[in-house]
Structures are given as C-alpha cells and as structure tokens.
Amino acid sequence: MTDAVAVLFQQGQEAFERGNYQQSVALLGQAAALAEGNAVQSGEISLWLVTAYSAAGDQGAAVSLCRQLQRHPDPHTRQESRRLLAILEAPQLKRRPEWYSEIPDLSHLGDRSYTSPNRRSSKRPSAPTPKPQEPPPPATPLPNAFIWIALTGLGVATLLVAWL
C-alpha cells in the first residue's frame, strides 16, 4: 500500500468508526481511486466504501458498487461483495413500535440549566439534618424453626407408616 493510500484508508476507517459516514465515503473514495492498480488493496478499500455508502444512507451507490465488485479480480473481494449484496438487497423487516425506546429531545436545555446533584446551591440555606432515631427494640427470638420442621416431618412420616 502506498503511503497516501494507506493514510486515506486509515482516515476513512476512523471516520467510519466515529460515525462520520459522509467523511468516510469521501476519504475511502479517494483511497479507492488511488489504489486501482492493486487488486487486493482496491478490493478491501471498495468493500469498506460499500459499507460506508450503506451507513450514509446511499443504498443505490452501495448496491451499484457491490455489483461492480462481483467482477473484481480478487476472489475474496468477489465473495465478500456477494455476501454484502445479499444483505443490501434483503427485504427490510417490519419493526414494531414497542421495540423502540423513545429518547427525549434535550437540545432545548441550555448548558447552564444542568446542575450537578452533588453540587449545592449557595442561595439556599441547608436544612438541619435530623438526629438519628433510636433503633426499635430487638424482636423476641422465635423458637428454632428447624425443630418445628423436623417435628412436622416426623409426624407426617409417622402418619404415613400408620396408614400403610
């Protein structure tokens, strides 16, 4: 990989992983154009470009490039492009509304409206802390539960033997 192609490819991958899909498409497109002579390298970059197109919402470009990659000289690239094309052309599943969690829009809140719960305002005097109350007297100890369970089991066993 030439240095320029490697740098563009690296930057495109990093932009993709940060969620900057449009920037990733631009960087990977430049890297793919520069790497056209190297079959393995251009194939790998183009597969990343297909994924970036799809993530950016350009399904048409992703499908088109994937179809072109099916005639690529590298067998691994052809195989991966077939796999990606099957995913891209698969029907969309219907999603039920209960599968989603609605996240409220907090953009209307300014940065200054948030105060840390640990940070107390100096405007309000702090309320006196109540004195801890005495703990209630300890409960009287109950008879040993094991003895009662053993006696009940022994009684049931005696009744069963007598019944037989």
C-alpha positions as CSV (number, residue, x, y, z in Angstrom):
1,M,0.0,0.0,0.0
2,T,1.4,3.4,-0.9
3,D,1.7,5.9,1.9
4,A,-1.0,8.2,0.6
5,V,-3.5,5.3,0.0
6,A,-2.7,3.8,3.5
7,V,-3.3,7.2,5.2
8,L,-6.6,7.8,3.3
9,F,-7.7,4.3,4.0
10,Q,-6.9,4.6,7.7
11,Q,-8.6,8.0,8.0
12,G,-11.7,6.7,6.2
13,Q,-11.9,3.7,8.6
14,E,-11.5,6.0,11.6
15,A,-14.2,8.4,10.3
16,F,-16.5,5.4,9.8
17,E,-15.9,4.1,13.3
18,R,-16.6,7.6,14.7
19,G,-19.9,7.7,12.8
20,N,-18.8,10.3,10.2
21,Y,-20.1,8.3,7.3
22,Q,-20.1,11.2,4.7
23,Q,-16.5,12.0,5.5
24,S,-15.7,8.2,5.4
25,V,-17.2,8.0,1.9
26,A,-15.1,10.9,0.7
27,L,-11.8,9.5,2.1
28,L,-12.4,5.9,1.1
29,G,-13.4,7.1,-2.4
30,Q,-10.1,8.9,-2.8
31,A,-8.2,5.9,-1.5
32,A,-10.0,3.5,-3.9
33,A,-9.2,5.8,-6.8
34,L,-5.5,5.9,-5.9
35,A,-5.3,2.1,-5.3
36,E,-6.8,1.0,-8.6
37,G,-3.7,-0.9,-9.8
38,N,-3.5,-3.2,-6.8
39,A,-6.4,-5.7,-6.9
40,V,-6.3,-6.9,-3.3
41,Q,-5.9,-3.4,-1.9
42,S,-8.5,-1.8,-4.0
43,G,-10.9,-4.6,-3.2
44,E,-10.6,-4.1,0.5
45,I,-11.0,-0.4,0.3
46,S,-14.0,-0.8,-2.0
47,L,-15.7,-3.2,0.4
48,W,-15.3,-0.6,3.1
49,L,-16.7,2.0,0.7
50,V,-19.8,-0.1,0.2
51,T,-20.3,-0.3,3.9
52,A,-19.8,3.5,4.3
53,Y,-22.3,4.2,1.5
54,S,-24.8,2.0,3.2
55,A,-24.2,3.6,6.6
56,A,-24.5,7.1,5.0
57,G,-27.9,6.1,3.6
58,D,-26.9,5.9,-0.1
59,Q,-28.2,2.3,-0.7
60,G,-28.2,2.8,-4.5
61,A,-24.5,3.6,-4.6
62,A,-23.7,0.7,-2.2
63,V,-25.6,-1.8,-4.4
64,S,-24.1,-0.4,-7.6
65,L,-20.5,-0.7,-6.3
66,C,-21.3,-4.1,-4.8
67,R,-22.4,-5.3,-8.3
68,Q,-19.2,-3.9,-9.8
69,L,-17.1,-5.8,-7.2
70,Q,-18.6,-9.1,-8.3
71,R,-16.4,-8.9,-11.3
72,H,-13.3,-7.9,-9.3
73,P,-10.1,-9.8,-10.0
74,D,-9.6,-10.7,-6.3
75,P,-11.6,-13.8,-5.3
76,H,-12.0,-12.7,-1.7
77,T,-13.5,-9.4,-2.8
78,R,-15.9,-11.2,-5.2
79,Q,-17.1,-13.4,-2.3
80,E,-17.5,-10.6,0.1
81,S,-19.3,-8.5,-2.4
82,R,-21.8,-11.3,-3.0
83,R,-22.4,-11.6,0.7
84,L,-22.8,-7.8,1.1
85,L,-25.1,-7.6,-1.9
86,A,-27.4,-10.3,-0.3
87,I,-27.6,-8.2,2.8
88,L,-28.2,-4.9,1.0
89,E,-30.9,-6.4,-1.2
90,A,-32.7,-8.3,1.6
91,P,-36.2,-7.1,2.4
92,Q,-36.5,-4.7,5.3
93,L,-38.0,-6.2,8.4
94,K,-41.1,-4.5,9.9
95,R,-40.3,-3.1,13.2
96,R,-42.9,-2.9,15.9
97,P,-43.2,0.4,17.8
98,E,-42.6,-1.4,21.2
99,W,-39.2,-2.4,20.0
100,Y,-38.1,1.3,20.1
101,S,-37.1,3.4,23.1
102,E,-38.0,7.0,22.6
103,I,-35.2,9.3,23.7
104,P,-36.5,12.8,24.6
105,D,-35.0,15.8,22.8
106,L,-32.8,17.6,25.2
107,S,-31.5,20.2,22.8
108,H,-33.8,22.9,24.2
109,L,-31.9,22.7,27.5
110,G,-29.0,25.1,27.8
111,D,-25.7,24.1,29.2
112,R,-26.3,26.3,32.3
113,S,-29.6,24.7,33.2
114,Y,-27.9,21.5,34.4
115,T,-26.7,21.4,37.9
116,S,-24.9,18.5,39.4
117,P,-26.9,16.7,42.1
118,N,-23.7,16.7,44.3
119,R,-23.3,20.5,43.9
120,R,-25.4,22.5,46.4
121,S,-26.5,26.0,45.6
122,S,-25.2,28.7,47.9
123,K,-28.5,30.5,47.6
124,R,-30.5,28.1,49.8
125,P,-29.5,27.6,53.4
126,S,-29.1,23.9,54.1
127,A,-31.8,22.4,56.2
128,P,-30.7,20.9,59.5
129,T,-30.1,17.2,59.3
130,P,-32.5,15.3,61.6
131,K,-31.0,13.4,64.5
132,P,-31.0,9.7,64.0
133,Q,-33.7,8.0,66.0
134,E,-33.1,5.2,68.3
135,P,-33.5,1.8,66.7
136,P,-36.5,-0.2,67.7
137,P,-36.1,-2.8,70.4
138,P,-35.0,-6.2,69.0
139,A,-37.7,-8.6,68.3
140,T,-38.1,-11.6,70.7
141,P,-36.3,-14.6,69.3
142,L,-38.6,-17.1,67.6
143,P,-38.3,-20.8,68.5
144,N,-35.9,-22.7,66.4
145,A,-37.5,-23.3,63.0
146,F,-35.5,-26.4,62.4
147,I,-37.1,-28.1,65.4
148,W,-40.6,-27.3,64.1
149,I,-39.8,-28.5,60.6
150,A,-38.2,-31.7,61.9
151,L,-41.2,-32.4,64.2
152,T,-43.7,-31.8,61.3
153,G,-41.7,-34.2,59.1
154,L,-41.6,-36.8,61.8
155,G,-45.3,-36.5,62.3
156,V,-46.1,-36.9,58.6
157,A,-43.8,-39.9,58.4
158,T,-45.5,-41.5,61.4
159,L,-48.9,-40.9,59.9
160,L,-47.8,-42.5,56.6
161,V,-46.4,-45.6,58.3
162,A,-49.6,-46.0,60.4
163,W,-51.8,-45.6,57.3
164,L,-49.9,-48.3,55.4
